[in-house]
Amino acid sequence: MPHIRLNLRHYRAYPQRDFLGHVTEPAEFDSSNMAFVVVDVYGLGYSEEDDVPHERSASDFWTVDQERQVNEERIKPALDAARSLGLPIIYVSNSAPRIALHNNEFIKQLKRSIDFDWEVNCAEDTVDPLEYHHGPSKFLKYSKLFEPQPSDYFIRKLYYSGFKDTRFDTLLRDLNVKTLVFVGYAADVCLHCTMIDALNLNYEVILLRDCTLSGVEALAGEKQGTYGFTERIVIWSEIYIGRSTTAEDFIRACATAK
């Protein structure tokens, strides 16, 4: 496998009260030890082949123009670049396992805070009904634009982190992966927590910082008027979790490595 050279940015939060701030440095990786991770990037209506209007969720709580731009102009091209280089593609997606969710504090909190019915919206019509909630919800449906391919890997999760009670870590170890390139949603929730656990498990984390949005701003939609919280989460990640680059830099690096 070829080596890939990226321009990675981190944030220097020192010295106290007079931070040095961002610095970007080149770094080289053996692509045979890398994987491309797609966290909660689903929703219909991004492709004409979907034959439905844009529908991010049954409750329509996350439908902003910025998400369409991120998905179509940055995540999709970066995903194609990773596939062209032969990187393992790993989808991490929400699910509704049959584990008495009505008694689950995680589920109760989401119902209180965003009025989200997990058992209904996260039911799927392609799962074993003995293990998962089976139903017709479109919330977890993938657009033809970025749907998983037969050669990709797929991890179903319940909680914010893709590592909590899943086989994600085992998969990465079987693939001999050391470095993870992350895209997806939300910057302050599931993507955020999955990256933290990746670091805790000693994986190197690289975030494509323009391939995400924060959940807080997406929930507020156009009323928010700014997407500064996403920027703050990115900086926090660049201090405490790993380094970042852009979709453009990643795509260029994959093309050069080929």
N, C-alpha and C positions, 0 to 999 in steps of 0.2 A: 504493500500500500504506500502511496506517496506521502510526503510530509506536507503539512499545510502551515502557511505563515500568516498570522493574524496581527493586527494592530490593536492591542488590548489596553483598555483604560482602567485605572483605579483612582481612588480618592485618598489623598494623604491628609488625614485628620490630625495633623501635628505641625508645629508645636502648639501647645494650648493657646487658645484665643487669637491665634494668627496662623490658621491652617494654610498649608502650601497648596492644597486643592488638587485638581486633576492633573494626571500625567498619563501620556500614552506611550507605550513602548512596544516594539515588535517581539513576537514570541513564536516559536516553531513547535509543532506537534506532529507526532507520528499518527496519521489518520487511522491506523489499525487499532488504536487504543481510544478512539473517540466515538461518541454516539450523539445523535440529534434528537432532542426530547421535545415533544409537542404536548403541552399541558392544556387540556380543556379548550381546544380550538374546534368547536363544532357550531352547527347552525345552518339552516337552509336558506337558499335565496342568493347565494354568492355566485352561482353558475346558472346559465340559461338551461342547462340540463336538469336542474332541480325542479323546474316547472312549477315553482311556488314563489310567492312573494317573500321578501326577506323576513325570516321569523327566527329570532334568537331564542325565544322561550315562549312557553304557553302563557306565562304571565306578562310577557312583553316588558320585562324589567331591565333589559340590557340591549337596547337597539339604538346605537349612536353611530353617526356617520364616521366618526374616527375609527371605530372597530372595523368597518368595511374597508377603510383605507389601509389600516394595518394588515388585515388579512389578505387583501388582494394585491397590494403593492409591495409588501415586505415579507410576510410570513410565507406566502405561496412561492415566490421566487427563491427564498432561502431554503425552503423545503426541497424544491427541485434541484438546487445546487448540491445539497447534502446527498440526495439520491444519486445524482450524476457522479459524485465522488465515491459512491459505494459505502457511505457511512450507514450503520444501523439506524433505522428510524423507529423511535419508540413513542407510541401514543399513550398518554396517561389521561384517563377519562373518568368522570363521575359515574356512579352507578348506585343502585338501590338493592343491596343484598337483603335477604329475608332473615334478619337478625333482631326481630322485635324492635324495629325502628321507632315505634310509638313510645318506647321507654328510653330512647337514646337522647342524651343531653345535647349533643351536637345538632340533632334534628330539631329539637325543641327551640334551641337558640335561633336557628335560621327562620323558624316559623315566627318567632317573636320579632326578630329584627327586620326581616325583609318579606314576611308573609309568604314564604315559599313552602309549598307542599311537596316534600321530597319524594314520598312514595308514589305520588301521581306523576309529577314532572320527570322523574328519573326512571320511570318504568321503561322497559325496552321490549320490543317485539321479536328480538333475535336471541333471547337468553333462555336458559333452563328455568322454567317457572318454579322448580323446587328450590333453586338456589337464589334467584333474583326476582324482584317484583316484575311481573310481565304485564305489558300494556301498550297502548297505541301512542304514547307521548312522542312528540316531535322534538322535544328539547335537546335530546342527545343525538339526534340525527346529524350525520356529516354531509356537508355539501360535496358535490362531485369535484369541486375546485380543490379540496384538500383532504379527501377521504383516505383512510388507510388502504394500502395496497397489500396483496397477498404475502409479499416478502417482509412486510413491516411487523413490528411487535406491538402488542396491545395489552395495557395494564388497566384493569378496572379498580377504582378506589372509591372509598366512601368519604374519608375525612379530607382535610385540606392538603395534607402531604401525600404524595404519590407513593411514599415508602411505608406508610402506616398500614399494617395488616395486609400487605400485598407481596407479590413475588418480584418486585422491581429490583431490589438489591441482588437477589439470586440471578436474575437475568443478566444484569450488568457484569457480575463476576464470571458467569458462564461465557460471556462475550469478551472477557478480558478488557473491559472498558475502564479507563482511568479518568477521562475528561468528558464532561457533559456540556453540550451546547443547548441552551434553553430558549424556547419561545413560548408564548401563550398567555393564559389568563388565570387569575387576575394578578397583577404585579404585587398587590398587597395581601393576597390571600393564598390561593392554591399554588400558583407559581412560586410565590415567596416562600411558603412553608416547605415545598418540595426541594427548593434550592438549599434551604437551611439544613434539611436532613441529608441531602447529598454531601454537603460539607462535613456534617457530623460523622458520616460514614467514610470520609477520607477521599471523596471524589473531587477533582478540580472542577470548578464551576465557571462557565462562560455564559453570560447573558447577552442576547441580541437586544440591546436596550430600546430600539425603536420597533420591536416586535411584541409589544405588550401595552396594556393600559391598567390603571388601578380600578378596582371594583367600586370604590367610593365614588369616583367621578363618573363612572359608567352608569351607576344607579341614579345619580343626579341628572345625567343627561345634559341637555343644552342649558338647563338652569344654572349649572355650575359656572360656565363661562370661561373656565381655565382648566388646564390639565397639569397644573403645578404639582399636585400630589404624586402623580406618576413620576415626575422628575425627582421628587424627594425620595421616593422609594428606590429609584435607580441608584441615587447617590448613597443611600443607606446600604444597599447591596454591594456597591463598589468599595465600601469601607469594611464591611463585616463578613461578606459571603464569598465574593470572587471578583473577577474582572469582567469587563463588558466590551462589546464592539457593536458595529451597526450591521444591518442586513447587507448593505452595499459592500462593506469590507469583507464580510464572510463569503458572499457570492464571488467577489473578485478572487479571494484566496482559493476557493474551490476550483475555479477555472484555471488559475495559475498552476495549482497542484496537479491537475489533470495533464 
